[in-house]
């Protein structure tokens, strides 16, 4: 398996050095594995911190900047960051108004963010935590108790980040994050396995001509395997799975996400099919984002995330954001 790396042991550090070179608006601590917006801590503003295993870029480091996260903590590939990283990040972004931890529902992430919150609070930082568990495909998978945290993480970080940027207090920022998490559902599909640098090849076996319906972002099994389906058939299955659980009564935000190895020409075609299915089901789409945002290394595949969107959430979605991976309105 060919990979554009030096050696597997330095993949994350090399990527962080590249991020530092490409984005001088960020402060990137390669040794301690923390990415912080350069103007942090921002006076009179709640800080937002998230993180998780590397391999899902641009999540989370690519979402650091005005209107979104104040700091991100990258772990090794598919491995949770450690509590010391998160506590340092909280200290770096705390202006005295508290810090919100956005945590995807994976066992290592949950345990380590809990420990980090205790460390931060011991140092006088007020911390609130919000858990993202939007994946409807399975419950209790390889890395989780309950549902997995996937594409809705982007919605939580953007919408809560906008509320924080407006100067909302910690209670309000956390309430927005919880509302978004509770209002969002996702479903992912793998067309190929992902390959980690340590393994040097596919991390699971997905025979040619088959796909995995409901795959997790670490390659965890989904609901079932089938022979290859058309884009329209995949959209029918994925959107129905989301709507069965979400049951939106109004317009939605839609994320049509690539898993890292699917080109945009295919993702836009899939987005058209997602819109078709939603129109057939009588669901209005208020905003759509298409691209590779919550990835799984080189996995070919896609996911759909829908979020029930009231007027306030739409206003927060449209608010300015300036990060390496997401930017508008500035």
C-alpha positions, 0 to 999 in steps of 0.5 A: 500500500503506497502512502505519502508519509515518512515513517508511520511513527511520525505521521501525526507530528509531520501533519501538525508541522505542515498545519503550522506552516500552512496556517500562521493564524493558528498556534500549533504545539507539535510536541504537546499536540495542541492546535489553538487559534492564535488570538486565544484566549479571546476576552469575554468569550467561552472557549470551545475545545474538542479533539479525537484520534487523527485520521478524520481530518479536517476534524478537529484541527481544521475547525479551529478559528473564529466562529468555531473551535478555540482549540483541538487536541489530536491523538494518534491515528484513531486513538484518543488524545490524553487528558493532559492535552485537553487540560492544557488546551482548556487553560490556553483558551479560558478567558474566565468565562468557562470552556465547553468540551465537545466529545464524540461518543467513543469510550477513550474520548469520553473517559479522557475528556472526563479526566481532563475536565477534573484537571481543568476544574482543579486549576480553576477553569469552569468546564461543561461537556457535551456528548455527540452520539448521532450515528443511527446505524448501530448501538454499542459498537467496537469503540462505544457504549451507545451510538457513535459520534460522527458527522453531527460533530461538525454541526455542534462545533459550528453552531455552538462556536457561533453562539460563543463568538456572539458572547453567549455565556457557558450555559447558553453555549452548552445548551446550543450544543446539546440541542444540535446533538439531540437534533442530529442523526447520521448514517455512513456507508463504506465502499472500501476499507481504510488503511492506517499507516501502522498497518500499511494496508486495509484495516478490515476486509471488504471484498470487491463488489460489496459495501458496508451499510452503517460503517463507523468512522474507524471502520467499525461494522455497520448494519449489513453488507450488500452487493454494490448499489447505485448512488440513488439506492444508497441515498434511499437507504441512508436517508430513510435510516436517518429519518426513521430515527430523527423524524424532522417536523420542519427544515433540516441542515444537511451534511453530505460527507465524504470518508476521505477517498471519494471525489467531489464529483461523486459526492455532489452526485450523491447530494443530488440523490439525497435531496431527491429522497428528502423531497420525496419524503416531504422534508425541506432542506434549509442548507447543504454542505458537501465535502470531506469533513469527517473522514476515515483516512483513505476510505471510499464512502459517504455519510449523511447527517441531518439536523432539525433547524429552527430559525435560531440555528439557521442564524448561527449556521450563517454566522461568520466562520474562519477556519482552515476547512470551513469559512464564510461571511468574513 
